[in-house]
Amino acid sequence: MWFKWFGALAIIILIAIIVIDKEDTAQQVQTMPILRSAQQIIMHEKKRDSDITTLIEASSITEQPDNLIHLDTFDLTQSNGLRIAGIKAVYDMNDSVLTITGPVTLEMNNGRRAELEGLIWDRKSHKAFTSNPVLVKGVEGTIRASRAEFQNDFSLIHFSGGVHAQISRDILYN
């Protein structure tokens, strides 16, 4: 008889432990609250100190209280010819820094096109960099490197680490 009571008590304690453990796990999953969220968004930006306008299209955008904007599948186009496309990005509104993770496509106003993995763009300083391999193609030829820094709104590129250039034959005769 005592054995049955002891067995029933053990089962009740085991069920209580499982239920309490699941409640703790559910509380740990909570994330930062969302201020605003939208799907299939198009935003226009015009800065006061510049004539350059920016068009941002994204499949979804989420704003969080820490002034971070999360973009999914986005395309950023500027009136100066710059285009940046990627899958995931976070824009820090306080520091004006866009951090892109995953594949990135850059199309620059001078006709160059860059394919890279990840990019950090400081919009205040007009500088960007990637610590991952980059491939840039243009009418001058193709350049591969282990990493790259972009300055002057992507018009100047500094390649470093394992740089390999294949230049066009016509470039020497212009």
C-alpha positions in Angstrom: 0.0 0.0 0.0 2.8 2.4 0.9 4.5 1.5 -2.3 1.5 2.8 -4.4 1.4 6.1 -2.4 5.1 6.6 -2.8 4.9 5.9 -6.5 2.0 8.3 -7.0 3.9 11.0 -5.1 7.0 10.5 -7.2 4.9 10.8 -10.4 3.3 14.1 -9.2 6.7 15.5 -8.3 8.1 14.5 -11.7 5.2 16.2 -13.5 5.7 19.4 -11.4 9.4 19.5 -12.2 8.7 19.2 -16.0 6.0 21.9 -15.9 8.2 24.3 -13.9 11.1 23.7 -16.3 9.0 24.5 -19.3 7.8 27.8 -17.8 11.4 28.8 -17.2 12.3 28.1 -20.8 9.4 30.1 -22.1 10.4 33.1 -20.1 14.0 33.0 -21.4 12.8 33.2 -25.0 11.3 36.7 -24.7 12.9 39.2 -27.0 13.1 43.0 -27.1 9.7 44.6 -27.7 8.8 45.8 -31.2 7.8 49.4 -31.7 6.7 49.1 -35.3 6.7 46.5 -38.0 5.7 46.5 -41.7 5.7 44.3 -44.7 6.5 45.3 -48.3 7.8 48.8 -47.4 9.1 51.6 -49.6 10.9 54.5 -47.8 12.2 57.8 -49.3 15.0 59.7 -47.6 16.3 63.2 -48.4 19.0 64.7 -46.1 19.1 68.4 -45.5 22.8 68.7 -46.1 22.9 66.8 -49.4 21.1 66.6 -52.7 21.3 62.8 -52.7 18.0 61.0 -52.2 17.7 57.4 -51.0 15.0 54.9 -51.8 14.8 51.8 -49.6 12.6 48.9 -50.4 12.3 45.9 -48.1 10.1 42.8 -47.7 9.9 43.6 -44.0 11.1 46.1 -41.5 11.0 46.1 -37.7 11.9 49.0 -35.4 12.9 48.2 -31.8 13.2 50.6 -28.8 17.0 50.7 -28.9 16.8 52.7 -32.2 17.7 49.6 -34.3 15.9 49.0 -37.6 15.9 45.4 -38.9 15.5 45.0 -42.7 14.8 41.7 -44.5 15.4 41.3 -48.3 16.2 44.9 -49.0 17.3 47.1 -51.9 18.8 50.6 -51.2 19.2 52.9 -54.2 20.6 56.4 -54.1 20.2 59.2 -56.7 24.0 59.3 -57.2 23.9 55.8 -58.7 24.8 53.7 -55.7 22.7 50.5 -55.1 23.1 48.1 -52.2 21.0 44.9 -52.0 21.1 42.2 -49.3 19.1 39.7 -47.4 19.4 40.9 -43.7 20.6 44.2 -42.3 20.4 46.2 -39.1 20.5 50.0 -39.2 21.5 51.8 -36.0 19.7 55.2 -36.1 21.9 56.6 -33.3 25.2 56.0 -35.0 24.0 56.0 -38.7 25.6 52.6 -39.2 24.2 49.9 -41.5 25.4 46.4 -40.8 24.5 43.8 -43.5 24.9 40.1 -42.9 24.9 37.5 -45.7 25.4 38.1 -49.4 25.6 41.8 -50.5 25.5 43.2 -54.0 26.9 46.7 -54.6 26.4 48.7 -57.8 28.5 51.9 -57.9 27.9 55.0 -59.9 31.1 54.4 -61.9 29.7 51.1 -63.4 31.5 48.8 -61.0 29.7 45.9 -59.4 30.8 44.2 -56.2 29.8 40.8 -54.7 30.7 40.3 -51.1 29.6 38.7 -47.9 28.7 41.1 -45.1 29.3 44.9 -45.0 29.4 47.6 -42.4 28.7 51.1 -43.7 29.1 54.2 -41.5 27.0 56.7 -43.3 28.4 59.7 -41.2 32.0 59.1 -42.2 31.0 57.8 -45.8 33.2 54.7 -45.2 32.3 51.0 -45.4 34.3 47.8 -45.0 34.1 44.0 -45.3 36.5 41.6 -43.7 35.3 38.8 -46.1 36.3 38.1 -49.7 35.1 40.6 -52.3 34.8 40.4 -56.1 34.6 43.7 -58.0 33.9 43.8 -61.8 34.0 46.8 -64.0 35.0 47.9 -67.5 38.6 48.1 -66.3 38.6 44.4 -65.3 38.0 42.2 -62.3 39.5 42.4 -58.8 39.4 39.8 -56.1 40.6 40.4 -52.5 40.3 38.9 -49.0 38.8 42.2 -47.7 38.0 45.7 -48.8 37.4 49.2 -47.5 35.2 51.7 -49.4 35.5 55.5 -49.0 33.8 58.6 -50.4 30.4 56.9 -50.7 31.9 53.8 -52.5 33.8 55.7 -55.2 37.3 54.8 -53.7 38.1 51.1 -52.9 41.1 49.9 -50.9 41.7 46.1 -51.4 43.9 44.1 -49.1 44.9 40.5 -48.6 45.4 38.2 -51.6 44.6 40.8 -54.1 44.3 39.5 -57.7 43.5 41.8 -60.6 42.6 40.9 -64.1 42.7 44.2 -66.1 41.2 44.9 -69.5 43.7 45.2 -72.3 42.2 48.5 -73.4 42.8 50.2 -70.1 46.5 50.8 -70.9 45.7 52.5 -74.2 43.2 55.1 -73.1 
